């Protein structure tokens, strides 16, 4: 930006401003992750439709996926209707996991694949909903998988903060849920989270 201003170079100014915007975004993401990780939070149960939240996450990522020839597949259980859950937990967790799934495809060295990211929901016994995010990207070794939920560990190098999965797990556990991961190098990864819900009051 300084060079662009000194030289009255519009092209330099545009490039500088783009760099500033990208770094503001990264800084903002890091600050929000730090706040989420450090602050205790009680889930805020309210009426929501988990399938709609999952669909909104797909819509948010559709452009990035399309630009990189990654297909987003939606498999939502129609039996899931309106329930009482914390919509922020669902949205934040799914967005983190789906974003990671897209990155896993981008990091895949096998460029002959038809890359896919699949978001799936399913109703389970015991008033629980299962959310699955699966990709057929780079996959992970057992060693890497064992480090996923440790502080500031990232498979993205300088592009990752290492906080995304920590925040995701924290939100899920605060919601009395569980998260698990399975992965095979070169074949892809599946993150599965189980979250409890409460039935809507018929009077409502």
N, C-alpha and C positions, 0 to 999 in steps of 0.2 A: 504493500500500500504506500509506504514512504517513497519507494522508487518511482511508483506510478505518479504520485503527487508532484515530486520534484521534476519529473520529465514530462508531465502532462500527458502521460501515456494511458489512454483509456483501457487498452488491452491488459496492461499490468494491473490497473485498478480492479478490473473484473476478476482476474485470477487471484489477486490478493484478497478480495472480498469473499470469494468462494472458499479460500483456505480458512479465513476467519470464521465463516459460518460453520464449516465442518468442525473446527476445533471448539467452537462454542457448544455445538451439539454434543461432542464427546465429553467436554467438561460438565455440561448439564447432566448427562447420563451418569457420569461418575459420582457427582454430588448426590443425585437422587438415590443411586444404589447405596452409597455410604449412609445416607439418612435412613433408608429402609432397613439396612442391615443392623444399624446401631440402635434403632428405636423399637421398643416393645410396642406391639400393636394388637389390640383385640379385634377379631374379625367382626365386621359389621354386616350382619345378616339382613337381607332385604329380598323382596320378590324379584326374581330375575329368570331368564331363560338361558341356561348354559349353552344350548345349541346356537342361539343368536350371538352370544359372546364369542364362541369359537368361530362362527362365520365372520364376525367383525374383524377378528385377528387375520383370517385369510384374506379379507379385502384389503387390510392395511399392507400386507406383504405381497399382494398380487403383482404390483408393478415391478418390484425388485426381482421377484421370481421370474416374471415374464421376460424381463430384460436379459436374464441369464439362462434362458431356455430351461427353466425348472417348472415342472407341472405341480400345482397344488391340488391335492385330491381331498375331498370332504366326504366323510362317512359319519353322519350324525344319526344317532338312534332316535327315531320319531316318537318313541315311548317317553322321552324326556320332555316334560312340559315346564310349566312355571313352578319354581321351588324357592325355598328360602336358603340362600347361600351368600357368600361375600363376593360380589361380582368383580371387585378390584383384584382379589386374589386370583380368580380364574383368568382374568384378562392379562394381568402382569405375568403370571406363570406361563400361560400359553404363548404369549408374545415372545418371551425370552426363549422358550424351547423351540418354537417355530423359526425364529430368527437364527438360532444356532443350527437348526437343521438345514436351512438354506446355505449358511456358511460352510457346513460340512460338505455340501454338494460342490460349492465353489472351490474348496480346497482339494477336491478329489482329482487325482492325477489321471484317472481313467476317463478321458474326454469322449469316449465312444458310448457312454451310458446315456439312456434317456432318464435324466434325473427327476426324482419325484419326492415331494414332501406330503405326507398323509396326516391329516388331523381326524381323529376318530373319537366319538363319544359312545358310551354304553351305560345303560342303567344296571346296577348291581343290587344284589340282596343286601339288606341291612341299611337301607337308605343311603346308598353311596353311588357316586357317579365316577366312572373310569374315563380318563382322558388319555389318549395316546398320541404322541407325535413321533412319526417314523420317517426316516430318510434313507435313501440308498446311496449315500455319499461316501466319504473317505473312511468312516468307521474309526474305531479306537482300539488300541491294544489294552490288555488287562491292566498293565501298569498305569496307563493314562487314565483309564476308567476309575482306578482306585484313588486318584488324586482330584477328581472332578469337584468334590465338595470341600476341598481344603482352601484356606484363605489365599486369595490373589493368584490361584493357579488358572492359567488360561492356555488353551490350545491355539489361540489366535495371535500369539506373539505380542508385538506392541499395539496391535489393534484391539486387544481385549483387556478388560479391567480385572478379570478373575472374580468379579463380584456377582455377575448375573445369576449363576446357578446357586450361589450361597443365598442370595435374596429369594430366589424361587423356592428353595427348600425351606427357608425360614417362614415364608408366607404360608406354605402348604402345611407345615407342622403347627403353626399358630391356628390353622383351620382344622386341626385334629386329623390331618390327612397324611398320606405317605407318598413318596416318590421313589421310583426304581429305574435303573437303566440297564440295557443290554446292548452289546455292540460287537461287531466283528470287523477287523481291519479289511478295508476294500469292499465291504458289503453294506455297511450302513449301521444306523443306531436307532434304537427305540427308547424313548422316555415314557414312562407310565406313571400317572399320578391318580390316586384315589382320594376323593373328597366327600365327606358326609354332607347331607342336606337335610332340611326339615320340610315336612309337608306344609302346604299352604292351609291356613284355616278356612274351612268351607264358608264361614261367615263373611270372609273377605271377598 
